[in-house]
Amino acid sequence: MEKRTKILATLGPASHSIEMIEGLIKAGANMFRLNFSHGSHEYHLETLNNIRTAMKNTGRTVGILQDISGPKVRIGDLKEPFELYRDDVITFLKDEIVGYKKGDKDYIVSINYPDILDKVKVDEYIYLYDGTIRAKVIETGKEVKAKIENHGTLSSRKGVNFPNTVIDIDVITKKDEKDIAWGVENEVDYFAISFVQNAKDMRKARNLLNGYKGKLIAKIEKFDAVENIDEIIEASDGLMVARGDLGIEVPYYDVPTIQKMLIKKANLKGIPVITATQMLLSMTQNERATRAEISDVANAVLDGTDVVMLSEESAVGEDPINVVDTMHNIIAKTEGIYNYDKQYKFPYLDEFDVIQATVTKLADDLKADGILALTSSGKSATKMSRYRPKTPIFTFTHKKKVLNSLTAIWGVEPVGTIKEAQASKMFQKMLKALDEKGLLNKKGLYVATVGYPVGMPGSTNTIKILTPSEMEYYLNFKETKEKDKKSK
């Protein structure tokens, strides 16, 4: 079964070998995530090289996303784990200490970003251990005291969330700056920026690329990011619905509606959106997904997400290939009931958008076997995807880097690069590339788009319908010319 929605698989100890990556590609993975919250630069470079070797071996184009860890707020070290109960009091000190139990129902800790404590107010909440322990602030000043509201065990270095507090910390740490420089040097395709609060955060990340054309994905996982979403979208190349921390930062019952809102806004703007976190989490250890997880993936597809992401399931799970195969099957089956017509109601983004909308509607009306899109910057293929055609979009670019960046775009199949400038040769190259990959139906119908002047971004201005007889002509174009020369 073919699919339009893309799969982003996180690589880790269970999946970073060349053999495993090849298996994941064949099972349906379109992109791979390098999680820079873990591992050294040397480890990630080995994984990156393995991805590129697997790409070469399989003949498939896949994307590489570097997930920048960001300023994760954490509890400091503890002398021993705390068994916390309702009405216990936990005191946060601004000095760095080793946490300890001071007395009955009384605990002392520190956090790695102590300046946040100056912004906390009485009656606001602090969540510990990534949301599993809830505490309500009862006193502020030189130290912050909070009363525990549910039972839980807290150990060293666990995550802390402040869902009611605008913490306004720099989301790009010194470590992140070095990691981004590594990504630029090694030419990753996407950078996912964590804990984004506003457009300023994305602009700072963009400046760190120093002109490199990598795509920036804003991870939406804080309540203030949701409030500032429109300005963030303007400064970003894509969004990630990072439901893990987001589910702590906002009321849990708001997460589904926020997910739908973010996907709709990204679709409207014509930028890719990734839905992430715990999509098939039970498959980390189990052979089969739960019915709820299957429905979760299906609903993200029906919402219009471009990409669904796997985390622990593919990084440390027992059978990463089975997980990707399962997700592939869920997507393909769900897309059978996808409302492909809904996106035609979108307003045009610019004057060239009329061409992209026309191409997709023409291809669907003709029941074409494919759209052949030659794009310089990738924008024309991305705009076609925005209209969610039933017809697959086979994309060709002038630069390999642009081809890789299209791996996150719904319905787009990156095929190859084309250097030719003459129309006949461009059509011939596209058709031959499809034929070599076993994707060409010589008895079918295709709609092709190219632009003049060749190589100029935004210049797609030619639409051509390729019938079987025309495809035969273009496939034999060079041979015909050589025969003509011999006859003379």
N, C-alpha and C positions, 0 to 999 in steps of 0.2 A: 504494500500500500504506500502510495506517495503522500507527502505532507507538505503544507505551506508554512506552518508555524515552525520556528527553529528551536533547536535544543542546545543549551549551553551546559556543558558538563565540567564540573570542578575536578581538577587532577590532583592526586595526592599519593600517598604510599601504595594504595591498592591499584593505581591506574596510570602511573607515569612512564611505564616502559613503552618502547616502540611497538611491540606486539599488541599490548593492551590498547594503545591509542588507535592503532589500525582497526582493531575490533570495534572500538567505540564509533569510529567514523563510518564503518560499514553498517553498524546498527542504527545510525541516524544522527549522530552528533554533528552539529554544524560549527560549533565554537567550543573553545576550551578556556577555562578560568584558572589563572594562577593566583592563589590566595596569599597575599604578602603579609597577612597576619601571622603566618607560619613560614618557616624555611629560610635558608640563606640565599644570597644572590647566586652562589655557585649551584645550589640545588635547583633553583628555578631556571638557570641557564641550561642545565642538563635536560630538564623537562621541555624547555622551549625548543632545543635542538631535536629532541625526540619527536615533538609535534611536527616539525618541518620535514623530518625524515619520513614520518608516517604519511604526511601529505604527498610527498613525492612518490612514495611507494604505492599509494592508493589512487593517485591521479585526481584527488579531490581537493578543492579549495576550502580551507576552514579558517576561522578567525581566532585570534588570540586576545583575550581580555585580561588585563592586569588589574586585580582588585587591590586598591591602595587601602591600607589598614586604618588610617586616620587616628584621631585622638580618643581611643577607647578609655572611658573613665573606669577605673578599677579600685577595689579595696586594696590596701597595702598588705604586707605579710602579716599573718596571725601566728601567735605562739602555738595555737592548736585550733581546730575547727570549733565554731560556736554552735551550740544547739539552741536556737532561739525560739521563744514561745510568745504568745500574745501578752501584751503589756510589759514585756522586757523593754529596757531603754538602751539605745545604742548611741554613743557620743562620738561625733566626728571632730577630730582635732586638726588644726591647720599645720601643725608640725608633723614631719615624717617620723612615725614610730612603728614598732611591731605591736600589732593589736593584741589585747589581752582582756581577760575577764576580771573586772575590778571587784565585783561582789555579786551577791545574789540579784539576778535580773538586771545587771549593770555591766555594760560592755564598752570598751574603748577601741576606736579604730582610726586610721587615716586613709586618705585617698590620694591618687597620683596627680590630681588637678585641684589643689586646695583652694585656689581663688574662687572656685565655684561656690564654696560655702558662704562667701560674702553676698551672693545673689539669692540665696534660699530664704523663703519667708515662712512664718508660722502657718500651719495648716496645709502646706504643700506636701507632696509625697516624694519619697525616695524609694526606689525599687532596687533590691539587692539580688545578686546571683542571677542576673539577666531576667529579672521580673518575677522570680519565684517567691521572694520575700518582700512584703510591703511594709513600709514604715511611714508614719505621719509625723511631720516636724512639730515639736512642741516648744522649742526654745532656740533662739539664734543669738549671735553676738560673737564673742571670742571663740566659742565653740558652738556646734549645732547638735542639739539633742532630738532624737526621734523615737517614737514609741512603736514597737513592733505590733502588727495587726494579724499576723498568721504564723503558723509554725514552719520552720525550715532550718536547714543546716548551712552555715556560711563558712567557707574556707578561703585561704589566701588567694589574692589576685582575681577574685571574681568580679564580673561587670556590675556597674552601678548606673542607674538611669534616673534622670530628674525630669519627669514628664510635665511638670507644671512650671518649670524654671527656664527662662531664656538665659542659657549659660554663656553664649557669645564668646566661645573660645576659638582659637585658630584651628581650622579643620585640617590644615596641612602642617604636619609636624616635621622636624628635622629629618627623621627617618623617612617620612613620606617624600621629602624633596630628593633624597638619595635614591629612593625606589623609583620615582618618576624619571630621574635622570637615567637609571638603568633601563627603564622601558623605552625611552627615546633612543638610547644607544643600540638597543636590540630590536627596535622597530616593531613593537607590539602594535596591534590594530586599535585596541580600545583601552581606555583608562577609566576604571570605576572609582569615583571619588566618594569616600564614606562620610557620613554625618554632615552632609551639606545642610546649611541653614538658609542661605540666600544666594543671589546671583554673584555677589562679591567673592564668595568662596570658589565658584566656578571660574571666574575671571582670573583669580590668582593661580588656579591649577593650569589654566590656558597659558598664562605667562611662563610657567615652568617648562612648557613644551619647547620654548625657544624657536618657534616657527615650524616645528615638526607637525605634520598633518594628521596625527592620531586623533581619534574621536573620543570625546569626553562624555561619560555616562554619569549623571547625577543620581546617587543612591538616596532615595527618599525614605528616611527611617527616623526622622524627628518631627515633632508636632509643628515646629516653626517652619520646617521645609514645606509642609502641607499648606500652611498659611501663605507662604511666599512662592507657591508653585509656578505662577505665571511668569515671574521674573526669572526663576531658575530655568524654566523651559527656554526662554529667549537666549540664555547664556550656555545652553547645553546642546550636545548632539544626540542625546538620548536619555531615557530615564530607567531606573531600576526600582521596582516596587519591593523594597527590602523589608519583608513582613516580620522578620524576627524582632529587631529593635522597634520597628514601627508599632508592633502589637503591644509594646510596653509604654511607648510614648503617648499613644492615644488610647481611648477606651477600646477594649477588644472587639466590641460589637460595631465599631466604626471601620474596622480594617476592610471588610468586603466592599463597603460603599466607597471608601478612599481608593481601593484598588481599581474599581470601575471608573471612578473619576479620573485617575491618573492615566489609565489606558485610553480613555476617550479624548483627553486633552492631547496626549502624544499622537494619537491617530489624526486628530484635527490639524495639528501642526506639521504632521508628516515626518516625525522622528521616531526611531525604534523605541520600544518599551519592553523591558525584561521583567517577568514576574518570578520572584525568587522566594526561597526559604520553605523547607519542610514539605515539598510537593509530593515526594514519594519516600518520606523519611523512614517508614517501617521497613522498606526494602534494603536499608543499611545492613540488616541482619536476616530479613525474611525473603523468601523466594517470590512472594506475591504481595502486591500492594493492597491496602485496605480499600473498601468501597468508597469511603469518604475521600481518600487521596485521589482515587481515579476521578471522582466527581470534581475535585478541586482543580486538577489539570484541565479537565474538559471545560469547566466554567471559565478558566483563564483564556482558553482558546476561543470560546464563544464571546467573551468580552472584547476580543480583538487584539490580544497581546501579540507582539512579534516573536518573542522568545520566552520559553520556560526554562528555568534553571534547576540543576541538580547540585547539591552541596555535599554533605557527608555521604549520601547515597553512592556517588561515583568516586569520591576521594578516598574514603576508608571502608566502603561497603564490601560485602563478601563477594558480590557478583556484579560489578559495574556495567558490563555489557548487557546483562539481563535487564538492568534498570533502564538503560537507554532504549533498548528494544521495547520494553513495556511502555515507556513514555511515547515512543514513536507510534505504537499501535493505538494508544488512546487518542493522540492527536489526529491521526489519519481517519479514524472512525468518527470522531467528533466533527471534523471538517465536512463530513457528509451532510450535516444539517446546519452548516454555517450560513448566516444571512449575508450572502455576497453582495446583495443590492443596497445594503444600508449605507455604504460609504459613498455612493453616487450623489448623496444629498449634501456632501461637503462643499463649501464655497471654494473657488479657485484661489490658490496662494499667489499666483502672478499670471502674466499673459501666456507663459509657456505651459502652464498647468492645463490649459485648454487642450493642448496637443496630447499630453499624457492621459487625460481623462478620455479623450476621443479614441486613443489607441486601445485602451482597456475595454471600452464599451464595444468598439468595432470587433475586437478579437472574441469577446464573449458572444456577441450577436452572430458572428460567423462560425462559432464553435471551433475556433482555430486550435491547432495542436500546440501552439506556443507563440509567445511574443519574443522576437529577437531584438534586443535593445542594446545598441552600441552607445556607451556613455563615457564622457571624459572625466567627469567629477563624481559620477555615481548618483547625481541628483535626479536625473530623468527616471532612472530605474526605481529610485526611492519614491518618487512622486507617483509612478504607476502603481507601486505596491500600496500606496495610501488608499487607492480606490478598490483594493481587495478583489481583483478579477479572479474568475474561476480559471482562467487560462494561465498556465505557468509562464513566468518571465525569465527567459534565458538571457543572461547578461554578459556582455563583452565590454572590456575597457581597454584604454590605451596603455594603462600602467597597472602592473601587478598589485601595487599597494592599494589602489582603488578597488580592485577586484576583491581583495581580502576584506575590505571594509563593508562589503555588501552581504557578508555572511549573517548579519543580524537583521536583515530586512525580510519581512514576511513575503513569501511567494517568489522570491528572487533566487534563481539558481546561477551562481557565478560560474561561467564556463571557461573563458580564456581571454587572452589579450590579443589585440589587433593593431598592427603598425601601419597597414595599408591606408592610403588616402583616396584611392579611386573607388567609386561606389560599387562597381561590378566585383572588384577584388574583395571589398569588405563583405559583401553578401556571400561570396564564395567561401571566404575564410570562416564566416559564422556557420554556414551550412556544413562545411567539412568538419569543423570542430564538433558539432552536434553528432554528426554521423560517426565519427571516431569513438565517441562516448556512448554510442548506441541509443541516442536520444532523438534521432531524426526519423520521422515518418515520411518517406518520400512520396507517399500517395496522399498525404495530408495537406493542410493549409496553414500558413504562418503569416503573421503580421510583423514586418520589420521596421525599425526606426533608426535613422542615422541623422547626423547634423552637419551642416556646413556653415562656416568653415570648420574643417575637421580639427578636432583637438581643443576647440574653444568651449569651456564650460557653459551650459545653458543654451547651446545652439541647436538642439534637436528640433528639426523643422521638416523632416521628410518621413512620410509614412508610405510603405509599399506592401501590397499583398502578394505573397509568394505562393503561386499555384504549383502543382506537380511539374508541369512543363517548364515553368520558369526555374524551379529548383534544379531540374535536370540541366538546363542551360547554364546556370551559374556554377554547378558542380563540375561541368566540363569546359568552363570558360577558357582556361589556359590551353587545354588540349586542342580546342577549336582553332585558337590563334596559331598554334604551332603547325597544324595541318594546312592552314591557309598559306603560311609562309612556304611550306614544302611544295604546294601546288603551283606556286608562282615560279 
